[in-house]
Amino acid sequence: MRKDKQIYFGALFVIFIVSIVLIFHRQYVIENGDTILVPLSKGRMSKIIGTEYVYLQYQNLIPQKQLEKEQGKIIVYVNSFGIASFVKVYHSGDELKYGEHILDYQIYRSFGLYPSKPRVYFASYRYRYNDKDNRDNYSNARYGVLKVNKEGFALLVGLADINYNIINPKY
């Protein structure tokens, strides 16, 4: 019985350490990552248990013929406004030029009776907001604001309008 408790608490300790490492990694990306704006196709407002969300759909930057896998990395060029545009699929050893960044992608393919076109995601598809006054601005967002590290890991940190302004920078 005593050995079972040791294994149980050891497993809890490992889970705790892994959780802390993941939290610090995400915080590091938010503070030190490069800011990239990714165009959005549309957003849909939703409310779940008192919290309001915008469900996002990223524009597919990747030409369909270049998609090799369900997930991978691409190279994007970031212009002077911070907007990302597709350059090529990233392969290990590719050199980055000035203004280029690596960006992870995942493809979601719906299934069922009415499958839709595959959707590409670069970060979270859901953005939670607390500012009720800017509700219309959130639904009219044109860009997802991502923080990206050197390996291409991206976090959605905000939304931007058509003039590239972050909708509510204090959140």
N, C-alpha and C positions, 0 to 999 in steps of 0.2 A: 504494500500500500504506500509506503514511504517513497519508493522509487517512482511510482505513478505521479505523485505530487511534484517530485523534482522535474520530471519530464514535462508536466503540465506548466509549471512556473517557468521552466526554461523556454518552452515554446512561446509563452506570453512575453517573455523578455525579448526574444528574437523579433516577434511581431512589433513590439514597442520600438525597438532600435530601428527596424526597417522603416516604420512610419515616420520617425523623427528624421531620418536621412532623406526620405522623399519630401517632407515638408521643407527642409532646409534647401534641397535642390531646387524646388519650385520658387522659393523666395529668392534664391540666388539668380535664377533666370529672370525674374521680374525686375530685380534691381540692376542687373548687369547685362541683360540681353539687348539685342538690337531691336528697334521698333520697326515693324513692317506693317503696311496697310494692304489687306487682301480684299479685293472687290467682292461684294455680296450680290447674290441674285435677288433674294427677297428675305423678308423676316416675317414671322408670325407671332403675334402676342399671345401669351397664355398666363393663367394664374393658377398656382398650385398651393393650396393651404395657406393663403394669405401672402404668398410671395409671388411677385410678378417676374416673368421671363420673356425674353425675345428668343424664339427659335430661329436660327440662322441657316441659310443655305449659301455656301460659298460658290462663287463662279468657278467653273472648271478651267483652271489655267493650263491644264495639260491636254495637248491634242490626243484624241482617243487612240490613234495609231501608235503613240509613244508609251502608252500605259503597259508596263510589263507585268506588274504584280498587283495584288490587292493592297499592298502597302509598300512604301519605299521612300526614296529621297529624290528631290529634284533640286536643280539650281535655278534660282530666280534672280533677276536683275531688279534692284530697287532704285527707282529714279529719284530726282531731287525732292519730290513731294512725299517720298516714302512708299510709293505704290509698287507692289511686286508684279513682275511679268515673267512668264516662263522662258527659260533659256534652253535647258535640256534635262534629261534624266541623269541623276548623279550616279556615277560609278566610282568605286573605291580608287583613290589615286588621282581623281580629276583635280586640276588646279583651278582655283577661283580667281577671277579677274576683279578689277576695281568695281565696287558696287554690287557684287554678286554675293549671294548667301545660299546656304543649304537649308532646305525646308522639308520636313517629314510630311508625308501624305498618307491617307487611308481612303479606301474606296468602300462605300456602303452600297450594296446592291439589295434592293428590296425584293421580296418574293411574295407569292400569294396569287390571288386571282388576277390582280391588275398590277403587275410589276412596273415600276417606273424606271426611268433612265438611271444609271449609276450616278451616285453623288460623291464628290470628292470633299474630304475634310482635312484641314490643316491643323486644327486645334478643336476646342470644344464647339459644339453646335448650339449651345445654350448659354445665354448671357442673362444673369440675374441683376436686377436693378432695384433701387430703393427710392428713386426720385420720381414721385408721381407727377410732378409738374412738367417733366420732360417726356412724358409717355409718348406723345406724337413724334417727338424727335427720335426716340428709340425705334419706333416702327418705320421711320424714314431713313434709317441708317444705310449708308452706301458702302462702308468699309468696316471690316473687322480689324481691330488694332491688336497685333500680335507682338509678343516679346519672344525672341528666338535666340537660342544659344548657338555656339559654333558648330555643334553636331546636328543642328536642325530641329531640336525639340522646341515646340512652340506652345505658348499659353495665350489664351484669349484674355486680354486685360481691359478691353473697352470697345466702343463703337465710334465711328467718325461719320460726319455728314458729307454732303456732296462737295463741300469746300475744304475737305481734309481736316476739319476741326474736330477734336474729341468732344463728344456730346456732353459729357459731364465729368471733367477730369478729377473732381474731388472724390469720386467713387472709384 
